[in-house]
Amino acid sequence: MGVVHRPYGAAGLRDVYRAAQGLCRPVLIFRGPVAGTYPELVELARAMFPVHVLPDDDPVPAVAALRLRGLTTFHDDELDFTDHLLRALDLPGAPATGSPWDKLVQRRAFARAGLSTLPFASVDSAEEFRRALREVRLPAVLKPRRAVGGRGVTFLRDPDDVRRVLSLRTSWAGLLLEGLIPPSAHPSGVPWLADFVSVETVSTATRRTHCAVFDKAPVSIRDAAGPEGADLVRVTGDVVPSRLPAQTRDLVLKRTGEALDALGTRCRVTHTELRVTPDEIEVIEVNGRVGGHLTRLLRPLGGPDLVRSALTLALGETAGEELPEQPADLGRSGFMVGLFVPFPHEDGTVASRVSRADLRALPGVVGVDEVAEHGAARADTGFRAANVTLRFATAEELDAAVGPVARGIAGLFAADGLADDPWLRRLAPAREQGGTP
């Protein structure tokens, strides 16, 4: 079973190793440039799996020679390459359409299916950007057609934002301009939850199972702090089970299924993000792989191992005992939270000295997946200060603890400016910090 790998994906080496037990023998595959950039990762993989580094010129014969039964990836940057190999080698899971994870392709498909009236236009030059603005109008969002996690996103709220983009951006290829979905509040009324959710779906050739709905922690946005004048947009956490009202949850699942039908998605585990507003449920994007950091939250609550499901689907297997057939009943086992706290500035090295023991001392923390080390480049942890797992027995315990935990992490990394990061105001309001509400 081939796994095209690189760091900072939805599943690490340990996740793949654990999920494959009794199912398949993973073969880790690295493209040449990835192996050259991350040689230590390649050596670590060799200690756990057979490893193959592909030639740059024509990788298809090299992969064909491995005689794999299946192939998958857990990293968005490797999806298109993996899909190319799936088609070339006639392996299970090849997409029905050419580039289903391209946001422009998705917008067109959703519009044709009557799922969205959001205005949009492709952008490949400054002139096309000006023309697209006349069609889409402000407020709008300029984003890469192929990127995740908020990378490269620019919010355009007024003419000043437009002038900034035109003056700072030099690379225009492969962009999408779309209307800004109005910000809203989480339908549960819980003030610290963000206004969007994700749905994790296992699709076989004949059925779909929406395994779980995840609520989200507030997004961190720093205006014009990214490359080429883009905003620095970072997701900060996931919560399961979702606290959506039952009727809204049903509509979210229905819209997710409709979006996957519009894209012709089969034999995949997908991660669909949707914005929930009082008037509409709008699909933000569909990602053709397991959602990042989510299996670690599902498994303790009795939910499925989505990494294992992805490996199973890639093998072409549809055995009932290997794939979930209905959503797990997660609510009886409490709440799991994955909180990944971003650095407010991505350049430079880590100034704070924080240990795993420091993080484990915070209320509700049951696991520390990552902690940035003093003196290391902030890029070494994907620009995250810490990535922790929390567990709470009740919603009341969760709501009471999430602010102190976020404030505690910010305090531990105060030397790196986390205490002043605006997204914390949603998790830890001023009155909790001893300031003026």
DOGUDREN-474193 format. One record per residue: residue in three letters; z, x, y of N, C-alpha, C in turn. Coordinates in steps of 0.001 Angstrom, whole numbers, plus 500000, padded with zeros to 6 digits. Each point is the difference from the previous one (the first is absolute). Example, Ala and Ser with C-alpha at 12.3 -4.5 7.8 and 13.67 -1.06 7.14 Angstrom:
2
ALA507800513190494310500000499110501190500000500900501200/SER499280499650501050500060500820501190500730499230501090/
end
This chain:
437
MET500000500852498811500000499148501189500000500889501239/GLY498937499945500809499911500850501174500686499391501209/VAL500714500833500754500642499581501246499569500976501084/VAL499208499530500954499604500827501141501185500062500945/HIS500486501217500267501298500129500648499937500828501275/ARG500940499732500876500288500788501186501368499575500502/PRO500645500761500884501364499636500424500020498790500928/TYR501202499426500139500278498889500913499255498729499605/GLY499803499801498720499400498767499517501054498986499600/ALA499544498909499382500915498930499605500805500354498753/ALA499561501006499240500720500421498799499978501520499929/GLY501164500594499808500090501438499831499879500387498536/LEU500143501282499721499854500495498635501027499366499062/ARG501243499894500438501032499401499151499698498538499709/ASP499478499269501000499660498589499794498920499852498934/VAL498976500848500078498905499933499028500506500363498607/TYR500809501055499924500522500438498697500812498886499340/ARG500901499401500750500855498941499448499169498784499593/ALA499081499591500855499225498792499729499075500151498798/ALA499583501220499707499023500226498923500627500069498622/GLN501337500050499920500644500192498709499620498892499014/GLY499491500416498836499602499042498975498707499265500282/LEU499326500324501088498779499291500375498781500904499973/CYS500090501165500641498843500875500107500449501422500304/ARG499059500921499904500257501387500360499303500278501325/PRO500728500087501098499351500228501293499393501396500094/VAL498831500059500624499332501249500351499888500005501522/LEU500651500940500657499998500039501464498733500694500487/ILE499320499347500924498729500489500530500150500237501494/PHE499616501186500446500040500348501416498594500376500456/ARG499580499461501127498789500516500634500286501400500517/GLY498965500825500053500167501394500393500728500188501320/PRO499604499303501081500690500184501287501477499619499948/VAL500348498970499227501403499601499883500793501077499283/ALA499437500526498902500685501065499260500192501235500863/GLY499005500301500839500119501159500868501048499830501077/THR500196498779500450500990499731501044501413499918499446/TYR500141499528498759501321499785499412500126500731498659/PRO499913501317499998500062500739498717501326499821499273/GLU501103499857500733501299499834499343500063498671499249/LEU499384498957500553499962498711499314499202500113498701/VAL498903500717500039499182500182498795500807500706498919/GLU500735501032500363500799500723499014501120499129499452/LEU500609499187500844501032499079499526499403498991499023/ALA498800499509500303499334499056499102499698500647498652/ARG499641501283500013499675500691498741501203500070499068/ALA501195499966500556501199500037499168500245498673499294/MET499297498934500420500238498665499454498785499410499295/PHE498796500384500433498782499367499503498887501036499818/PRO498964499645499225498751500750500123499436499797501401/VAL499473501053500602499510499948501379498570500531500049/HIS499136499305500766498630500453500205499688499958501483/VAL499499501118500521499548500085501385498482499882499983/LEU499468499048500741498574499684499934499177500899500914/PRO498779500304499598499097500740500889499577499131501169/ASP499643500620501107499650499256501209498600499400499936/ASP499077500679499298498594499600500095499691498716499236/ASP500357499929498716499674498831499193501134499744499026/PRO500997499197500391501175499815499146499768499087498800/VAL498962499173500030499819499006498935499876500642498624/PRO499153501021499793499926500610498662501334500595499551/ALA500757500556500940501291500592499638500974498933499513/VAL499999498841500647500881498921499561499482499396498698/ALA498694499856499874499431499468498763500390500852498801/ALA500071501306500209500333500908498902501430499806499502/LEU500855499379500792501386499769499588500120498842499019/ARG498947499172499891499970498874499046501224499095500194/LEU500201499587501227501137499152500333499748498553499597/ARG501065499303499624499896498562499736500133499187501282/GLY500589500593501012500176499293501257500274500974501130/LEU499960499474501225500188500837501184500570499143501115/THR500970500542500726500570499272501131500550500994501007/THR500482499483501111500676500816501002501074499161500673/PHE500975500682500566501071499322500721500023500415501465/HIS498903500572500454499917500473501379498774499389500671/ASP500210499417501176498906499321500678498848500944500343/ASP500320501248500346498945500939500362499118500387498817/GLU500416499661498781499208500315498815499344498760499388/LEU500176498841500612499468498767499420498479500006499913/ASP499326500320501095498541499945500001499412501009499011/PHE500594501191499931499546501009499056500211499518498567/THR501164499418499721500286499491498660499057498865499631/ASP499730499094500939499068498905499732498603500527499692/HIS499595501045500698498697500633499726499951500509498558/LEU501072500642499551500041500488498623500020498851499000/LEU500728498935500301500051498850499099498606499418499776/ARG499231499880501089498642499465499864499106500969499227/ALA500089501266500343499128500993499378500258500125498509/LEU501254499815499576500366500191498598500184498679499263/ASP499746498885500684500099498664499393501383499780499378/LEU501023500315500778501374499818499552500574498700500567/PRO501055499447499376500572498734500476500511500112501429/GLY499882498883500750500587499916501332499078500310501145/ALA498721500306499723499070500257501098499863498745500857/PRO500054500122501340499928498829500874498669499264499884/ALA500053498681500221498779499192499956499133500244501218/THR500609500305501139499244500284501213500066501484500309/GLY499128500455500893499856501431500246501231500686500537/SER500597499469501052501153500649500638501031498943500382/PRO500679499401499004500891498871500310501231500358500799/TRP500337501298500100501215500381500731499681500390501440/ASP498735499924500387499552500213501371500388498767500820/LYS500728500192501082500496498866500774498880499158500610/LEU498873500623500328498870499221500508499425499126498897/VAL499852500548498802499528499216498855500948498838499747/GLN501296500233500096500973498937499781499901498914501062/ARG499878500398501268499898498999501065498771499116499796/ARG498884500609499620498783499221499756500192499044498827/ALA500631500485498932500215499155498827500940498838500322/PHE501055500272500759500945498938500343499346498964500916/ALA499160500460500905499309499063500893499043499112499204/ARG499236500608499063499068499212499186500730498960499160/ALA501187500347499532500763499090499153500795498970500804/GLY499919500062501330500731499070500841501492500258500048/LEU500406501235499703501417500341499986500500500501501344/SER499078500352500901500425500581501270498966499723501081/THR500504499725501185499135499873501175500250501140500983/LEU500705501025499558500324501136500864498710500709500414/PRO499764500193501311498784500699500422500085501479499641/PHE498858500602499668499987501412499614498608500571500243/ALA499931501326500064498722500691500171500165501443499546/SER498957500557499417500034501402499599499779500886501226/VAL500569501202499937499907500957501105499689501382499424/ASP498918500610500487499655501358499583499645500893501179/SER500196499503501208499734500797501193500730499373501171/ALA500107500738501092500641499466501200499230498801500540/GLU498671500061499923499194498878500476500231498760499135/GLU500089500192498681500281498857499128501395499446500264/PHE500932500871500364501342499543500343499951499082501218/ARG499246500405501020499878499157501202499360498665499655/ARG498959500033499157499336498759499617500928499123499157/ALA500755500623499100500918499243499157501084499324500831/LEU500445500661501063501014499402500858499503498702500641/ARG498718499966500331499438498777500589499987498865498980/GLU499856500337498715499978498976498953501411499567499593/VAL500878500972499790501330499714499464500973499590501094/ARG499926500682501154500860499771501160501438500459499728/LEU500725500204501079501392500418499914500904498781499846/PRO501159500163499384500533501200499342499317500244498665/ALA499931501271499618499299500373498784500653501216499371/VAL499510500361498819500492501179499279498798500822499567/LEU500043501290500296498983500936499524500624500797498862/LYS499330500009498849500590500661498830498916500625499135/PRO500347501005499214499037500541499031499710498964498921/ARG498751499975499550499646499075498928500633500413498680/ARG500317501283499848500628500486498769501224500834500351/ALA501139499347500068501282500677500219501097498990499744/VAL501198500489499713501135499114499735501227500514500751/GLY501062499186499949501262500437500578499995500107501506/GLY499046499347500677499959500049501452499313501221500569/ARG499399500857499155499359501213500497498802499664500883/GLY499969500588501200498852499872500880499876498681500728/VAL500998499130499922499938498677500627500295500112501492/THR499218499281500807500230499945501443500024498543500442/PHE501085499591500633500099498647500535499429499986501416/LEU499098499082500256499337499879501296500427498676500637/ARG500965500108500906500539498783500600499426499713501383/ASP499532501048500687499506499810501354498947501073500298/PRO499317499902501146498955500992500335500506501435500054/ASP501276500213500338500524501368500017499950500628498613/ASP500299499201498954499917500516498630498564500365499652/VAL499059499198500462498581500280499735499579501294500673/ARG500393500187501237499642501230500716500614501227499318/ARG501219499848499505500643501124499312499215500390498749/VAL499581498999499225499237500288498779498684500686500342/LEU499302499498501002498711500583500369500147501427500525/SER501123500294500611500181501346500551500491501003498968/LEU500709499534498954500622500927499053499293500096498657/ARG499331498926499563499400500026498668498684500771500006/THR499842500856499014498749500747499830499289499656498700/SER500735499432499021499409499634498717499945498479499889/TRP498793499471499841499820498553500007499511499431498677/ALA499627500829499070499375499500498773501012499243499133/GLY499522498912499377500792499290499007501181499230500539/LEU499835499363501171501089499232500601499700498504499959/LEU501041499221500171499909498543500040500811499498501183/LEU499404499132500792500720499320501075500182498552499578/GLU501233499532500035500254498605499632501021499397500949/GLY499972498676500088500951499313500856501429500257499569/LEU500893500082500961501412500226499709500630498708499486/ILE500562500058498798500733498848499477501303499879500784/PRO500260498867500613501180499894500860501282500336499250/PRO500867500818500579501285500282499353500836498744499901/SER500826499942498977500803498813499761501366500432499487/ALA500713499070499388501302500289499404499941499641498529/HIS500842500637499212500040499673498578500426498536499838/PRO499287499228499158500309498567499875501412499689499539/SER500699500968499415501377499762499559500968499910501165/GLY499593500510501176500902500057501133500888501231500008/VAL499900500852498989500777501243499973499428500930501069/PRO500760500333501034499415500662501175499489501405499752/TRP500540500719499012499593501399499837498777500170499111/LEU499572498940499320498817500108499142498717499926500824/ALA498991500763499591498708499993500676499237498715499674/ASP498907499785500721499242498753499864498832500127499022/PHE500067500980499077498963500082498983500639500298498656/VAL499267499716498936500495500182498641498906500664499180/SER500360500430498795498984500474499063500159499265498689/VAL498885499851499291499986499365498685499414500993499000/GLU500711500208498904499546500912498953499443499162498855/THR498733500219499674499280499140499067499406500811498865/VAL500141499488498792499334500555498828498862499050499627/SER498764500484500083498825499187499684499339500547498741/THR499895499160498979499210500354498828498609499408500184/ALA499187500030498961498666499415500084500061498485500096/THR501113499398499582500060498542499907501139499352500769/ARG500977500761500488501124499367500686500588500931501041/ARG500771499408500906500737500764500996501481499659499893/THR500830501018500131501444499796500063500511500653501273/HIS500515499191500907500634500527501203501437500351499631/CYS500249501289499801501264500449499411501175499902500960/ALA499752500224501279501112500017500948499475499929501425/VAL500827499446500875499756500010501444501085500858500644/PHE499584500927500857500932500899500678500052499679501489/ASP501203499855500526500194499985501450499961501439500510/LYS499910500154501331499853501327500593501031500230501098/ALA500422501247500112500805500420501142499099500133501222/PRO500550500010501200499165500096501205499127501249500001/VAL498822499864500561499066501122500106500375500864501206/SER499887501307499832500217500927501111498663500246500701/ILE499963499752501305498775500195500780500326500836501229/ARG499308501122500132500114500822501204498628500086500649/ASP499893499424501179498713499893500680499395501372500278/ALA498726500127499626499199501184500333500598501304499490/ALA500828499933498945500647501215499487499258500609498820/GLY498903499358499560499244500504498866498787500804500432/PRO499240500506499041498795500772500319498984499170500778/GLU499298500638500918498927499393500791500443498747500749/GLY501252499981500426500490498890500793500381498772499223/ALA499927500062498653500419498853499198501508499832500093/ASP500463498802499715501436499768499929500529500583498691/LEU501256500410500020500642500492498784500713498811499364/VAL499381499453498952500495498784499344500491500376498610/ARG501271499702499725500582500389498714500745498823499387/VAL499699499699498733500797499021499270501340500644499656/THR501057499197499886501344500569499860500791499458498822/GLY499506498984499295500799499551498866499524498708499376/ASP500460499770498767499662498812499215501280499355499485/VAL499961498678499858501152499236499510499514499014498950/VAL500713499933498864499656499051498951501296499448499398/PRO500051498711499669498940499011500136499824499535501445/SER498847499397500265499711499508501340500870498789500326/ARG500274499852501282500768498850500462499121498957500678/LEU498717500039499702499113498949500486500442498645499452/PRO499940498951500803500211498657499458498990499712498887/ALA500398499199499032499172499772498806498592499533500356/GLN499867499087500947498682499482500345499123501086500613/THR500585500813500881499243501100500604499612501017498940/ARG500907500300499090499704500955498933498819499518499170/ASP499968498712499674498885499456499222498678500172500747/LEU500024499775501317498775500161500794499567501462500049/VAL500980500913500077499688501428500000499326500393498683/LEU500538499524498883499407500324498699498610499386499855/LYS499833498797500498498686499350499941498974500789500801/ARG500372500424501202499065500744500841499682501365499371/THR500990500614499365499751501275499326498983499840498890/GLY500158498986499189499037499752498928498609499734500532/GLU499910499251501092498697499717500600499339501278500517/ALA500805500886500590499464501267500505499483500869498859/LEU500748500069498902499565500795498856498752499405499357/ASP499913498676499979498774499357499499498811500351500883/ALA500212499996501310498909500307500929499481501423499803/LEU500877500904499578499604501392499768499546500247498572/GLY500141498983499130499615500171498606500878500978499246/THR501275500039500332500910501000499445500466499585498608/ARG499757500863499021500448499787498629500471501327499413/CYS500853499896498980500492501183499269500601501029500956/ARG500854499540500888500638500852500999501407499511500288/VAL500844500934500384501228499660500710499700500186501476/THR500272498984500811499686500058501421501235499748500849/HIS499914500502501220501068499880500998499363499343501220/THR500357498732500251499401499223501088501031499778501095/GLU499645500351501230500895499795501136499511498807500813/LEU500940499137500384499668498777500718500967499803501153/ARG499450499560501138500847499639501128500257498500499956/VAL501254499607500172500395498594499942500355499547501406/THR499207499085500556500264499438501319500226498501499850/PRO500513499334501033500222498555499878498718499221499729/ASP498840500537500405498750499258499879499132500437498831/GLU500217501184499472499054500536499032500633501096499163/ILE499438500176498817500315501163499174498731500830499932/GLU500028501166500633498810500836500136500130501238499122/VAL498986500253499179499993501210499193499716501189500909/ILE500900500969500015499795501222500776499058500927499259/GLU500284500252498720499145500856499192500406499890498541/VAL499059500383499135500258500092498559499801501453499586/ASN500990500550499310499908501369499492499846499959498490/GLY499051500779499486499664499934498584500839500886499126/ARG501295500077500277500917500799499186501412499469500182/VAL500903500520499194501405499607500082500541500295501394/GLY500836499112500514500638500234501284500998501144499919/GLY500059500805501047500856501178499998501484499675499933/HIS500725500706499155501464499941499909500525498666499452/LEU499143499149499446500449498651499672500543499848498581/THR499445500740499044500483499865498625501479500357499898/ARG500450500986500791501418500410499953500911498866500442/LEU499473499030500772500800498863500437499934498843499007/LEU498874499843499325499837498896499061500759500222498699/ARG499925501200499463500541500241498665501500499743499901/PRO500829500392500986501436499709499875500327498509500004/LEU499102499180500543500227498556500037499378499295498802/GLY499489500765499046499369499401498829498529499702500194/GLY499407500506501077498583499784500249499128500965499218/PRO498690499853500100499078500826499217499870501412500552/ASP499576500912499142499618501339500419498516499943500346/LEU499683499923501290498613499832500423499156501237499713/VAL500634501158499938499257501205499639499506499883498557/ARG500863499530499126499593499788498605498907498923499910/SER500135498952500785498967498963500005498653500567500425/ALA500009500887501010498750500607500456499379500874498917/LEU500818500768499290499488500812498904499426499124498893/THR500681498898499698499547499084498962498647499400500342/LEU499856499523501231498732499404500426498873501019499971/ALA500306501237500387498967501033500014499518500337498599/LEU500845499763498997499597500227498620499161498855499445/GLY499913498912500755499246498854499528500804499100499094/GLU501321500215499974500863499189499146500442498738500751/THR500146498897499274500509498755500593501055499373499097/ALA500702500789499245501031499474499104501117499360500806/GLY500407498820499592500996499264500753501308500744500161/GLU500388500768498961501279500696500090499972501174500956/GLU498803500422500427499889501149500902499846499601501457/LEU499585498786500275499741499577501378500794498747500329/PRO500561499932501188500762498805500374499097498780500095/GLU500522498863499519499237498759500042500526499028501040/GLN501165500275500558500559499144501035500932500826500880/PRO500230499543501221500894500759500886501394500121499396/ALA500588501166500166501356500201499506500998499203500836/ASP501054499517499360501073499296500701500950501060500551/LEU499732500452501235500720501140500552501278499626500734/GLY500105498762500467501079499631500908501388500059499395/ARG500115499902498671501319499953499375500673501368499963/SER499260501043500230500541501355499846500279500684501326/GLY499972499257501085500282500584501296498751500430500736/PHE500150500946500935498913500440500867499867501518499927/MET498755500449499974499704501426500069499248500281501293/VAL500322501142500602499356500406501252499545501444499862/GLY498773500265500379499531501367500144499850500281501478/LEU500775500926500518499972500306501432499492501421500180/PHE498862500144500662499449501334500261499876500177501502/VAL500852500862500496500204500128501448499065501074500555/PRO499090499632500902499046500985500513500584500853501120/PHE499495501225500094500305500814501173499265499422501205/PRO500634499962501169499316499495501189498875500920500465/HIS500069501275499608498942500954500347499599500748498737/GLU498700500123499756499532500542498732499854501517500006/ASP499896500605501163499801501446500026501354500709499876/GLY499955501295499738501214500802499978500733499973498670/THR501197500575500010500822500105498803501270499177500149/VAL500664499785498877501198499163499960501173500760500615/ALA500628499387501001501118500647500690501351499637499390/SER500099498841499360501282499530499470500290500617498632/ARG501291500026499660500441500444498670500633498800499293/VAL499260499419499066500453498787499317499864500208498495/SER501024499636499250499981500145498551499826498636499328/ARG499648500027498719499931498755499242501367499322499942/ALA501071500802499937501349499431499987500300499253501294/ASP499514500505501123500185499309501279499376498608499956/LEU498808499919499425499295498723499943500635499060498984/ARG500444500553498861500618499158498980501328499401500468/ALA500606500585501021501266499484500518499818498737500838/LEU498761499683500367499742498813500816500110498742499146/PRO500397498857500589500233498780499211498734499500499313/GLY500114499709498706498904499417499254499001500985499433/VAL500065501279500371499018500974499535500258500327498529/VAL498999499774499151500118500287498568499034501089499558/GLY499132500438500897499076501063499650499436500659501239/VAL499788501298499916499382500756501087498735500637499435/ASP498874499425500324498736500486499470499482501212500762/GLU500445500121501241499458501062500841500928500237501177/VAL500177501269500356500718500342501219499348501247500588/ALA499704499946501275499358501138500660500995501145500148/GLU499565501198499656500879501165500024499921500731501335/HIS501138500500500433500072500765501252499009501175499960/GLY499215500110501056499050501089500115498654499740499368/ALA499875498958499190498712499689499375499100499277500997/ALA498703500077499784499071499246500840500205498507499759/ARG499968499216501051500175498554499835498904499399499130/ALA498861500657499953498907499524499156500318500110498518/ASP500955500849499624500296500224498588500493498748499296/THR500603499088500731500479498750499410499171498815500498/GLY498756500251500356499179498908500515500514499463501307/PHE500644500871500801500556499654501311501151499002499906/ARG500657499975498834501194499159499829501250500858500025/ALA501028499527500705501285500691499986500717499767498686/ALA499948498775499520500682499654498755499318498800499368/ASN500115499933498686499453498888499220501084499606499007/VAL500661498885500265501171499627499206499804498617499381/THR500694499775498892500013498714499316501382499387500139/LEU500034498720500373501259499295500195500030498758499113/ARG501203499611499610500144498781499194501193499207500507/PHE499808498662500073501049499112500477500039498770499111/ALA501196499462499811500160498850499123499525498709500649/THR500152499895501324499660498757500694499226500301501279/ALA499354498950500511499280500131501266500962500304501141/GLU501209499443499937500987500246501048500395501472500036/GLU500199500601498824500328501424499951498858500843500543/LEU498781499618499648498825500718500493499925499954501515/ASP500129498811500570499881499858501454501102500751500733/ALA501176500048499398501118500684500648499862501517499937/ALA499324500515498968499988501451499781498756500695500526/VAL498886499295500127498750500694500313500064500687501360/GLY500636499378500973500143500626501311500834501267499949/PRO501223499952499417500790501225499888499307501113499214/VAL499240499654498960499290501037499251498945500665500873/ALA499196499179500678498967500560500879500618500838501107/ARG501103499497500562500682500733501059500610501300499454/GLY500484499936498759500568501194499386498959501075499770/ILE498809499597499502498925500976499791499552500584501333/ALA499886499126501003499604500488501328501015501003500546/GLY501284499740499753501017500929500467499945501335499277/LEU499734499954498697499909501245499235498838500866500493/PHE498933499345500444498820500715500486499885499932501524/ALA501128499911500672499983499892501466499310501191500648/ALA500128501184499404499372501197500582498480499912499992/ASP499457499074499203498550499790499956499572498775500796/GLY500909499420500779499648498907500892500005498625499388/LEU500522499850498779499948498678499374500880498973500689/ALA501077500440500609500919499044500619499353499232501144/ASP498900500539500538499337499351501133498741499243499592/ASP499735499878498702498766499364499549500095498482500215/PRO499049499398500742500118498577500348500027499042498823/TRP499371500358498841499966499030498894501398499710499459/LEU500940500919500243501357499781499516500696498836500704/ARG499492499628501155500644498908500734499949498689499223/ARG498946499820499170499927498793499178501026500044498880/LEU500180501162499385500948500132498896501433500145500489/ALA500170500707501111501334500249500548499993499652501477/PRO500211498715500349499964499581501407501019500753500846/ALA499780499940501304500846500759500925501477499634499873/ARG500283498733499740501419499605499906500685500670498798/GLU499196500321498943500583500695498856500256501469500321/GLN499240500526500954500124501401500337501017500241501117/GLY500633498936500454501014500149501030499418499937501402/GLY498710499665500110499365499918501310499932498563500476/THR499147499753500990499840498666500556498959499230499210/PRO500312498764499526499023499231499228498736499747500829/
end
